[in-house]
Amino acid sequence: MPYISRNEKGEIIEIHDSPVDEGDTWVEADNPAVIAFFKGMETTVQAKKALTTTDNEMVRVVEDVIDLLMKKQIFIFTELPEAVQIKLNERKQLRQDMNSLENLINDDDEAIF
């Protein structure tokens, strides 16, 4: 173990328990290239998680910027593409529903005490 596949540049692109293609070669598990490949995968996974987190935060920022631009009458909501209008309206409705639900839960909590 492991068998590796390389790209044209000689970089490891896949690692397998058994050969998949004729070009796959067997290397020791402690081979520096194999270790570097796994470290690179770990960094990539961490980067993807960080991007996902910031993507979620940026969605809210974009929504707030759009609301501000409309409030200042820099553009009109209907000037946005229809697909964008639909998505923004869906998110706005979801947020309102969540706020209503949270308020309902908070009201129930206060009534208990």
C-alpha positions as CSV (number, residue, x, y, z in Angstrom):
1,M,0.0,0.0,0.0
2,P,-0.4,2.7,-1.4
3,Y,-0.7,2.9,-5.2
4,I,-0.5,6.4,-6.6
5,S,-1.7,8.1,-9.8
6,R,0.3,11.1,-11.0
7,N,-0.6,13.9,-13.4
8,E,1.5,15.1,-16.3
9,K,3.6,17.2,-13.9
10,G,4.4,14.1,-11.8
11,E,2.2,15.3,-8.9
12,I,0.2,12.8,-7.0
13,I,-3.5,13.2,-7.8
14,E,-4.9,9.9,-6.3
15,I,-4.0,7.2,-3.8
16,H,-5.5,3.7,-3.9
17,D,-5.1,0.4,-2.0
18,S,-4.7,-1.4,-5.3
19,P,-3.7,-0.3,-8.8
20,V,-6.5,1.3,-10.7
21,D,-4.7,2.2,-13.9
22,E,-1.6,0.7,-15.6
23,G,0.3,3.9,-14.8
24,D,-0.3,3.5,-11.0
25,T,2.8,2.8,-9.0
26,W,3.3,1.4,-5.6
27,V,5.2,3.5,-3.0
28,E,5.9,3.2,0.7
29,A,3.3,4.8,3.0
30,D,5.9,7.0,4.6
31,N,7.1,8.4,1.2
32,P,7.4,12.2,1.5
33,A,5.3,12.7,-1.6
34,V,2.4,10.6,0.0
35,I,2.7,12.5,3.3
36,A,2.7,15.8,1.4
37,F,-0.4,14.7,-0.6
38,F,-2.3,13.9,2.6
39,K,-1.2,17.2,4.3
40,G,-2.4,19.1,1.2
41,M,-5.8,17.3,1.4
42,E,-6.2,18.4,5.0
43,T,-5.4,22.0,4.1
44,T,-7.9,21.8,1.3
45,V,-10.6,20.5,3.5
46,Q,-9.9,23.2,6.1
47,A,-10.0,25.9,3.4
48,K,-13.3,24.6,2.0
49,K,-14.8,24.7,5.5
50,A,-13.6,28.2,6.0
51,L,-15.0,29.3,2.6
52,T,-18.4,27.7,3.4
53,T,-18.5,29.5,6.7
54,T,-17.7,32.9,5.1
55,D,-20.1,32.2,2.2
56,N,-22.9,31.9,4.7
57,E,-21.9,35.1,6.4
58,M,-21.5,36.9,3.0
59,V,-25.0,36.0,2.0
60,R,-26.4,38.0,4.8
61,V,-24.0,40.9,4.0
62,V,-25.2,40.9,0.4
63,E,-28.8,40.9,1.4
64,D,-28.2,43.9,3.8
65,V,-26.3,45.8,1.0
66,I,-29.2,45.2,-1.4
67,D,-31.7,46.4,1.2
68,L,-29.6,49.5,1.9
69,L,-29.2,50.3,-1.9
70,M,-33.0,50.0,-2.3
71,K,-33.7,52.1,0.7
72,K,-31.5,54.9,-0.6
73,Q,-33.2,54.4,-4.0
74,I,-30.0,53.7,-5.8
75,F,-31.9,50.9,-7.7
76,I,-35.3,49.3,-7.7
77,F,-35.9,45.7,-6.7
78,T,-37.5,44.9,-10.0
79,E,-34.3,45.9,-11.8
80,L,-32.8,42.7,-10.5
81,P,-33.1,39.6,-12.6
82,E,-36.2,37.6,-11.8
83,A,-34.3,34.6,-10.4
84,V,-32.5,36.9,-8.0
85,Q,-35.8,38.5,-6.9
86,I,-37.3,35.1,-6.2
87,K,-34.3,34.0,-4.1
88,L,-34.2,37.2,-2.1
89,N,-37.9,37.0,-1.5
90,E,-37.6,33.4,-0.4
91,R,-34.8,34.2,2.0
92,K,-36.6,37.2,3.4
93,Q,-39.7,35.1,4.0
94,L,-37.7,32.3,5.7
95,R,-36.1,34.9,7.9
96,Q,-39.5,36.3,8.9
97,D,-40.8,32.9,9.6
98,M,-37.8,32.1,11.8
99,N,-38.1,35.4,13.7
100,S,-41.8,34.7,14.2
101,L,-41.0,31.2,15.5
102,E,-38.3,32.5,17.8
103,N,-40.7,35.2,19.2
104,L,-43.3,32.5,19.8
105,I,-40.8,30.3,21.6
106,N,-39.6,33.3,23.7
107,D,-43.2,34.3,24.6
108,D,-43.9,30.8,25.7
109,D,-40.7,30.7,27.9
110,E,-41.7,34.0,29.5
111,A,-45.2,32.7,30.2
112,I,-43.8,29.7,32.1
113,F,-41.9,31.8,34.6
